[in-house]
Amino acid sequence: MHDIKLIREAPEAFDMALARRGLAALSAELLALDAKRRAAQAARDEAQARRNALSRQVGEAKKKGESADALMAEVAQLKDRMAALESEEQESSRALDAKLAVIPNLPADDVPDGRDETQNRELRKVGAPRPQADVPGGAKEHFDLGEGLGLMDFDAAAKLSGARFVVLKGGLARLERALSAFMLDLHTQSHGYTEVYPPTLVRDEAMYGTGQLPKFADDLFRTTTGFWLIPTAEVPLTNLAAGQILDEAALPLRFTAYTPCFRSEAGAAGKDTRGMLRQHQFGKVELVSITAAEASDEEQQRMTQCAEEVLKQLGLAYRVVALCTGDMGFGARRTYDIEVWLPGQGRYREISSCSTCGEFQARRMNARYRPKDGKGTRFVHTLNGSGVATGRALIAVLETYQNGDGSVTVPEVLRPYMNGLARIEPAPRKAGKS
């Protein structure tokens, strides 16, 4: 959410920042609503002052035994006028808030300008793709590997739930669990995050606070009782600070959680329709930080490195890119994407986005902190990132560690979580099955 006071002070700068996002100028429209709201508020305050003065005159007239009918009639008229002005002020405020609620965050100065993902800036590549010379015909994609193992069943999932779901069995189900446990242990034991087990059903206010509502309602799932299924643990974790005034000495707060996530993928029709890359339900380990304003840029670098460490320990090749203005998410001020190498596709695919939102979400949630100097309060800065998406990590492990016989080698760091299992073999076929 943007501060209308700041827009009032620098409307041209606001419009220039929106233009970097590919959006038309909006300051004139916003300031017109703001002016209407402020005018109604000023008129109501003026009417209130006049009413108070008249009320005193009425009291004085009655003490003197004089008629106060004319004064009382004006007081009644002012009461009606004040009610009308209050209604006008509230209507203008709602209209202004509704406009502000769907305007994305403004990009940081160092974010590269661009229209789409083709204009993102590569920052670094880490690791080299693992040789797979023994795989006949070249590296297979994860869905061919999973179905070949007999442990990834899209048909069964379709019967249960429809498209964009999967049933994992045996070694692959265990691998999903191992990945999440490994990531949580890494982030809590080595990176200082506090593990949280949050609700996956939240209210409107929580979705609004992190920016999913009202703009992205069509990309979400909602229950018949009015709860929303979270699209990411960013929602409940960030909202832990909602409505609070924290001491700066307690910052940063760092939270991590593994949750199922739910997205309708309404804006992704026709994209990655086969396999596990883009599903309605998926698992993810999320990282969230709540910081003081001056610390957020450094915290973003730290968070990105924490997510990178997951891929380093798994032995996966990846690259880090700075998203351009046209590819950033709604609430982000700056985003670094980590893209893992998928041998089956022969390209890098996003597995984590680490974003700083500045005070954009904090304004929506009214999350503040008390600076060390004790002067007033300030909005916290919020950050979020995947640390990482377990489904996509599973895809990367399958494609990276596939063997020529159709088996998959388990990365050493995961074997303690797999009861020592070093290789996932094809499931035995039942008699009569071909």
LUMBA-231542 format. One record per residue (C-alpha): residue number from 0; x, y, z. Coordinates in steps of 0.2 Angstrom, whole numbers. Layout:
<nodes>
resi->NUM; x->X; y->Y; z->Z
...
</nodes>
This chain:
<nodes>
resi->0; x->0; y->0; z->0
resi->1; x->6; y->17; z->-4
resi->2; x->7; y->32; z->7
resi->3; x->-5; y->46; z->-1
resi->4; x->6; y->59; z->8
resi->5; x->21; y->54; z->-1
resi->6; x->12; y->54; z->-18
resi->7; x->5; y->71; z->-13
resi->8; x->23; y->77; z->-10
resi->9; x->31; y->70; z->-26
resi->10; x->17; y->65; z->-39
resi->11; x->29; y->66; z->-54
resi->12; x->42; y->54; z->-45
resi->13; x->27; y->42; z->-41
resi->14; x->21; y->42; z->-59
resi->15; x->39; y->39; z->-66
resi->16; x->41; y->24; z->-55
resi->17; x->25; y->17; z->-61
resi->18; x->31; y->20; z->-79
resi->19; x->46; y->9; z->-75
resi->20; x->33; y->-5; z->-71
resi->21; x->24; y->-2; z->-88
resi->22; x->9; y->7; z->-80
resi->23; x->1; y->23; z->-84
resi->24; x->2; y->39; z->-73
resi->25; x->-10; y->38; z->-58
resi->26; x->-6; y->52; z->-47
resi->27; x->-19; y->64; z->-54
resi->28; x->-33; y->52; z->-51
resi->29; x->-27; y->48; z->-34
resi->30; x->-24; y->66; z->-29
resi->31; x->-42; y->71; z->-35
resi->32; x->-49; y->57; z->-23
resi->33; x->-38; y->63; z->-9
resi->34; x->-43; y->81; z->-12
resi->35; x->-61; y->77; z->-12
resi->36; x->-59; y->67; z->4
resi->37; x->-49; y->81; z->13
resi->38; x->-62; y->94; z->7
resi->39; x->-76; y->84; z->15
resi->40; x->-66; y->82; z->31
resi->41; x->-62; y->100; z->32
resi->42; x->-80; y->105; z->29
resi->43; x->-86; y->93; z->42
resi->44; x->-73; y->99; z->55
resi->45; x->-79; y->117; z->51
resi->46; x->-97; y->112; z->53
resi->47; x->-93; y->103; z->70
resi->48; x->-84; y->119; z->76
resi->49; x->-99; y->130; z->71
resi->50; x->-111; y->117; z->79
resi->51; x->-101; y->117; z->95
resi->52; x->-102; y->136; z->96
resi->53; x->-120; y->137; z->93
resi->54; x->-123; y->124; z->106
resi->55; x->-114; y->135; z->119
resi->56; x->-125; y->150; z->113
resi->57; x->-141; y->139; z->115
resi->58; x->-136; y->136; z->133
resi->59; x->-132; y->154; z->136
resi->60; x->-149; y->159; z->129
resi->61; x->-159; y->147; z->140
resi->62; x->-150; y->153; z->155
resi->63; x->-156; y->171; z->151
resi->64; x->-173; y->164; z->147
resi->65; x->-172; y->170; z->129
resi->66; x->-178; y->160; z->114
resi->67; x->-166; y->148; z->106
resi->68; x->-177; y->141; z->92
resi->69; x->-167; y->148; z->78
resi->70; x->-151; y->143; z->85
resi->71; x->-157; y->125; z->88
resi->72; x->-164; y->124; z->71
resi->73; x->-147; y->129; z->64
resi->74; x->-139; y->116; z->75
resi->75; x->-151; y->102; z->68
resi->76; x->-147; y->108; z->50
resi->77; x->-128; y->107; z->54
resi->78; x->-131; y->89; z->61
resi->79; x->-138; y->83; z->45
resi->80; x->-124; y->92; z->35
resi->81; x->-111; y->84; z->46
resi->82; x->-119; y->67; z->43
resi->83; x->-119; y->70; z->24
resi->84; x->-101; y->76; z->24
resi->85; x->-95; y->61; z->34
resi->86; x->-103; y->49; z->22
resi->87; x->-95; y->59; z->8
resi->88; x->-78; y->58; z->17
resi->89; x->-80; y->39; z->20
resi->90; x->-85; y->36; z->2
resi->91; x->-70; y->46; z->-5
resi->92; x->-58; y->36; z->7
resi->93; x->-65; y->19; z->2
resi->94; x->-63; y->24; z->-17
resi->95; x->-45; y->30; z->-13
resi->96; x->-40; y->15; z->-3
resi->97; x->-48; y->3; z->-17
resi->98; x->-37; y->12; z->-30
resi->99; x->-21; y->11; z->-19
resi->100; x->-24; y->-7; z->-15
resi->101; x->-21; y->-13; z->-33
resi->102; x->-6; y->-3; z->-37
resi->103; x->10; y->-13; z->-36
resi->104; x->25; y->-8; z->-26
resi->105; x->38; y->4; z->-33
resi->106; x->54; y->-4; z->-39
resi->107; x->71; y->0; z->-31
resi->108; x->82; y->12; z->-41
resi->109; x->94; y->-3; z->-45
resi->110; x->81; y->-14; z->-52
resi->111; x->84; y->-16; z->-71
resi->112; x->71; y->-9; z->-82
resi->113; x->62; y->-22; z->-94
resi->114; x->46; y->-28; z->-101
resi->115; x->47; y->-47; z->-96
resi->116; x->59; y->-61; z->-91
resi->117; x->69; y->-60; z->-106
resi->118; x->76; y->-43; z->-99
resi->119; x->81; y->-50; z->-82
resi->120; x->99; y->-48; z->-77
resi->121; x->110; y->-63; z->-74
resi->122; x->121; y->-61; z->-58
resi->123; x->130; y->-77; z->-57
resi->124; x->130; y->-95; z->-61
resi->125; x->135; y->-108; z->-48
resi->126; x->140; y->-126; z->-52
resi->127; x->140; y->-136; z->-68
resi->128; x->127; y->-148; z->-74
resi->129; x->131; y->-166; z->-69
resi->130; x->137; y->-177; z->-83
resi->131; x->124; y->-190; z->-89
resi->132; x->133; y->-199; z->-103
resi->133; x->126; y->-216; z->-97
resi->134; x->108; y->-211; z->-100
resi->135; x->102; y->-218; z->-117
resi->136; x->95; y->-204; z->-128
resi->137; x->99; y->-190; z->-116
resi->138; x->92; y->-184; z->-100
resi->139; x->74; y->-188; z->-97
resi->140; x->61; y->-176; z->-90
resi->141; x->55; y->-179; z->-72
resi->142; x->38; y->-185; z->-77
resi->143; x->45; y->-199; z->-88
resi->144; x->57; y->-204; z->-74
resi->145; x->44; y->-204; z->-61
resi->146; x->31; y->-214; z->-71
resi->147; x->45; y->-226; z->-76
resi->148; x->49; y->-228; z->-58
resi->149; x->31; y->-232; z->-55
resi->150; x->31; y->-219; z->-41
resi->151; x->23; y->-204; z->-49
resi->152; x->5; y->-206; z->-54
resi->153; x->-4; y->-192; z->-63
resi->154; x->-19; y->-203; z->-69
resi->155; x->-23; y->-207; z->-51
resi->156; x->-22; y->-189; z->-46
resi->157; x->-33; y->-184; z->-61
resi->158; x->-47; y->-196; z->-55
resi->159; x->-46; y->-189; z->-37
resi->160; x->-44; y->-171; z->-41
resi->161; x->-42; y->-166; z->-60
resi->162; x->-28; y->-159; z->-69
resi->163; x->-12; y->-151; z->-61
resi->164; x->-11; y->-164; z->-47
resi->165; x->0; y->-179; z->-44
resi->166; x->1; y->-194; z->-32
resi->167; x->19; y->-198; z->-26
resi->168; x->22; y->-215; z->-19
resi->169; x->36; y->-225; z->-11
resi->170; x->53; y->-218; z->-13
resi->171; x->47; y->-202; z->-22
resi->172; x->35; y->-198; z->-7
resi->173; x->49; y->-201; z->5
resi->174; x->60; y->-190; z->-6
resi->175; x->48; y->-176; z->-5
resi->176; x->47; y->-178; z->14
resi->177; x->66; y->-179; z->15
resi->178; x->69; y->-163; z->5
resi->179; x->57; y->-153; z->17
resi->180; x->65; y->-160; z->33
resi->181; x->83; y->-156; z->26
resi->182; x->78; y->-138; z->21
resi->183; x->70; y->-135; z->38
resi->184; x->85; y->-142; z->48
resi->185; x->97; y->-132; z->37
resi->186; x->88; y->-115; z->39
resi->187; x->84; y->-117; z->58
resi->188; x->101; y->-125; z->63
resi->189; x->113; y->-116; z->51
resi->190; x->104; y->-100; z->46
resi->191; x->95; y->-94; z->62
resi->192; x->77; y->-96; z->56
resi->193; x->63; y->-100; z->69
resi->194; x->52; y->-115; z->63
resi->195; x->34; y->-111; z->62
resi->196; x->19; y->-123; z->59
resi->197; x->6; y->-110; z->53
resi->198; x->-12; y->-112; z->48
resi->199; x->-15; y->-115; z->29
resi->200; x->-33; y->-107; z->30
resi->201; x->-33; y->-88; z->33
resi->202; x->-45; y->-74; z->33
resi->203; x->-47; y->-60; z->21
resi->204; x->-36; y->-48; z->31
resi->205; x->-21; y->-59; z->30
resi->206; x->-22; y->-61; z->11
resi->207; x->-25; y->-42; z->10
resi->208; x->-10; y->-39; z->21
resi->209; x->3; y->-47; z->10
resi->210; x->-5; y->-41; z->-6
resi->211; x->-14; y->-56; z->-13
resi->212; x->-31; y->-47; z->-11
resi->213; x->-40; y->-39; z->-19
resi->214; x->-30; y->-40; z->-35
resi->215; x->-27; y->-59; z->-36
resi->216; x->-43; y->-67; z->-30
resi->217; x->-45; y->-77; z->-46
resi->218; x->-28; y->-85; z->-43
resi->219; x->-33; y->-92; z->-26
resi->220; x->-44; y->-105; z->-19
resi->221; x->-58; y->-100; z->-6
resi->222; x->-68; y->-112; z->5
resi->223; x->-87; y->-111; z->6
resi->224; x->-85; y->-104; z->24
resi->225; x->-75; y->-89; z->18
resi->226; x->-57; y->-94; z->22
resi->227; x->-43; y->-94; z->9
resi->228; x->-31; y->-108; z->6
resi->229; x->-13; y->-100; z->7
resi->230; x->-4; y->-99; z->-10
resi->231; x->12; y->-98; z->0
resi->232; x->17; y->-98; z->19
resi->233; x->23; y->-80; z->16
resi->234; x->5; y->-75; z->20
resi->235; x->3; y->-82; z->38
resi->236; x->22; y->-80; z->42
resi->237; x->22; y->-61; z->37
resi->238; x->6; y->-58; z->46
resi->239; x->13; y->-63; z->62
resi->240; x->19; y->-45; z->63
resi->241; x->2; y->-38; z->58
resi->242; x->-5; y->-24; z->70
resi->243; x->11; y->-25; z->81
resi->244; x->23; y->-12; z->87
resi->245; x->40; y->-21; z->89
resi->246; x->56; y->-15; z->98
resi->247; x->70; y->-13; z->85
resi->248; x->81; y->-23; z->97
resi->249; x->70; y->-38; z->93
resi->250; x->73; y->-37; z->74
resi->251; x->76; y->-45; z->63
resi->252; x->63; y->-59; z->65
resi->253; x->66; y->-74; z->54
resi->254; x->53; y->-87; z->51
resi->255; x->53; y->-103; z->41
resi->256; x->39; y->-116; z->38
resi->257; x->35; y->-130; z->27
resi->258; x->17; y->-130; z->21
resi->259; x->6; y->-136; z->6
resi->260; x->2; y->-121; z->-5
resi->261; x->-13; y->-119; z->-16
resi->262; x->-14; y->-109; z->-32
resi->263; x->-28; y->-110; z->-46
resi->264; x->-15; y->-105; z->-59
resi->265; x->-28; y->-95; z->-68
resi->266; x->-15; y->-84; z->-76
resi->267; x->-5; y->-99; z->-82
resi->268; x->-17; y->-108; z->-94
resi->269; x->-7; y->-118; z->-106
resi->270; x->9; y->-117; z->-97
resi->271; x->18; y->-132; z->-91
resi->272; x->3; y->-143; z->-92
resi->273; x->12; y->-159; z->-90
resi->274; x->22; y->-164; z->-75
resi->275; x->24; y->-156; z->-58
resi->276; x->31; y->-139; z->-62
resi->277; x->15; y->-129; z->-61
resi->278; x->2; y->-138; z->-50
resi->279; x->-13; y->-132; z->-40
resi->280; x->-6; y->-140; z->-24
resi->281; x->13; y->-141; z->-20
resi->282; x->25; y->-141; z->-5
resi->283; x->37; y->-127; z->-1
resi->284; x->49; y->-121; z->13
resi->285; x->46; y->-103; z->15
resi->286; x->58; y->-90; z->22
resi->287; x->51; y->-73; z->29
resi->288; x->61; y->-59; z->38
resi->289; x->54; y->-44; z->47
resi->290; x->67; y->-31; z->48
resi->291; x->71; y->-12; z->52
resi->292; x->71; y->-1; z->37
resi->293; x->90; y->1; z->36
resi->294; x->93; y->-18; z->37
resi->295; x->82; y->-24; z->23
resi->296; x->94; y->-24; z->8
resi->297; x->107; y->-33; z->17
resi->298; x->94; y->-45; z->24
resi->299; x->89; y->-49; z->6
resi->300; x->106; y->-54; z->1
resi->301; x->107; y->-65; z->16
resi->302; x->91; y->-73; z->12
resi->303; x->96; y->-77; z->-5
resi->304; x->112; y->-85; z->1
resi->305; x->102; y->-96; z->13
resi->306; x->91; y->-102; z->-2
resi->307; x->107; y->-105; z->-13
resi->308; x->114; y->-115; z->1
resi->309; x->100; y->-128; z->-1
resi->310; x->105; y->-131; z->-20
resi->311; x->124; y->-131; z->-16
resi->312; x->122; y->-145; z->-3
resi->313; x->110; y->-155; z->-15
resi->314; x->124; y->-153; z->-29
resi->315; x->112; y->-144; z->-41
resi->316; x->118; y->-132; z->-54
resi->317; x->109; y->-115; z->-53
resi->318; x->110; y->-97; z->-58
resi->319; x->104; y->-81; z->-49
resi->320; x->95; y->-67; z->-59
resi->321; x->89; y->-50; z->-54
resi->322; x->71; y->-48; z->-60
resi->323; x->67; y->-33; z->-71
resi->324; x->53; y->-21; z->-67
resi->325; x->41; y->-30; z->-79
resi->326; x->44; y->-47; z->-71
resi->327; x->43; y->-43; z->-53
resi->328; x->29; y->-48; z->-42
resi->329; x->15; y->-36; z->-36
resi->330; x->22; y->-33; z->-18
resi->331; x->41; y->-34; z->-23
resi->332; x->53; y->-19; z->-22
resi->333; x->67; y->-30; z->-28
resi->334; x->68; y->-48; z->-32
resi->335; x->82; y->-61; z->-35
resi->336; x->76; y->-77; z->-43
resi->337; x->86; y->-93; z->-41
resi->338; x->84; y->-104; z->-56
resi->339; x->90; y->-122; z->-55
resi->340; x->96; y->-132; z->-70
resi->341; x->84; y->-145; z->-77
resi->342; x->94; y->-157; z->-88
resi->343; x->78; y->-165; z->-95
resi->344; x->72; y->-148; z->-101
resi->345; x->90; y->-142; z->-105
resi->346; x->87; y->-125; z->-96
resi->347; x->86; y->-116; z->-80
resi->348; x->69; y->-114; z->-71
resi->349; x->64; y->-104; z->-56
resi->350; x->65; y->-113; z->-40
resi->351; x->65; y->-98; z->-28
resi->352; x->61; y->-79; z->-28
resi->353; x->69; y->-69; z->-14
resi->354; x->60; y->-52; z->-13
resi->355; x->61; y->-37; z->-2
resi->356; x->45; y->-28; z->0
resi->357; x->51; y->-12; z->9
resi->358; x->36; y->-6; z->20
resi->359; x->23; y->-10; z->6
resi->360; x->16; y->-25; z->15
resi->361; x->18; y->-17; z->33
resi->362; x->7; y->-2; z->28
resi->363; x->-7; y->-14; z->23
resi->364; x->-4; y->-24; z->40
resi->365; x->0; y->-9; z->51
resi->366; x->16; y->-18; z->57
resi->367; x->28; y->-6; z->65
resi->368; x->43; y->-5; z->76
resi->369; x->50; y->7; z->89
resi->370; x->67; y->13; z->84
resi->371; x->81; y->12; z->96
resi->372; x->81; y->31; z->98
resi->373; x->64; y->30; z->104
resi->374; x->57; y->43; z->93
resi->375; x->40; y->38; z->87
resi->376; x->37; y->22; z->77
resi->377; x->41; y->16; z->59
resi->378; x->34; y->3; z->47
resi->379; x->45; y->-13; z->47
resi->380; x->52; y->-20; z->31
resi->381; x->46; y->-37; z->26
resi->382; x->55; y->-50; z->15
resi->383; x->51; y->-67; z->8
resi->384; x->58; y->-81; z->-2
resi->385; x->57; y->-99; z->-6
resi->386; x->70; y->-109; z->3
resi->387; x->65; y->-119; z->-8
resi->388; x->50; y->-126; z->-17
resi->389; x->51; y->-144; z->-13
resi->390; x->42; y->-150; z->-28
resi->391; x->54; y->-141; z->-40
resi->392; x->68; y->-147; z->-30
resi->393; x->62; y->-165; z->-32
resi->394; x->61; y->-162; z->-51
resi->395; x->79; y->-156; z->-51
resi->396; x->85; y->-170; z->-41
resi->397; x->76; y->-183; z->-52
resi->398; x->83; y->-175; z->-68
resi->399; x->101; y->-172; z->-61
resi->400; x->104; y->-189; z->-53
resi->401; x->95; y->-200; z->-66
resi->402; x->104; y->-216; z->-71
resi->403; x->104; y->-226; z->-87
resi->404; x->94; y->-240; z->-79
resi->405; x->80; y->-229; z->-74
resi->406; x->85; y->-227; z->-56
resi->407; x->89; y->-211; z->-47
resi->408; x->104; y->-209; z->-35
resi->409; x->99; y->-200; z->-19
resi->410; x->111; y->-185; z->-15
resi->411; x->122; y->-189; z->0
resi->412; x->115; y->-175; z->10
resi->413; x->97; y->-183; z->9
resi->414; x->102; y->-201; z->13
resi->415; x->100; y->-198; z->32
resi->416; x->82; y->-193; z->29
resi->417; x->79; y->-208; z->18
resi->418; x->84; y->-221; z->31
resi->419; x->101; y->-223; z->22
resi->420; x->93; y->-226; z->5
resi->421; x->106; y->-222; z->-9
resi->422; x->96; y->-226; z->-24
resi->423; x->77; y->-226; z->-29
resi->424; x->74; y->-241; z->-40
resi->425; x->58; y->-244; z->-51
resi->426; x->44; y->-251; z->-40
resi->427; x->41; y->-270; z->-43
resi->428; x->27; y->-272; z->-56
resi->429; x->12; y->-282; z->-50
resi->430; x->8; y->-299; z->-59
resi->431; x->-3; y->-296; z->-74
resi->432; x->3; y->-278; z->-76
resi->433; x->13; y->-273; z->-92
</nodes>
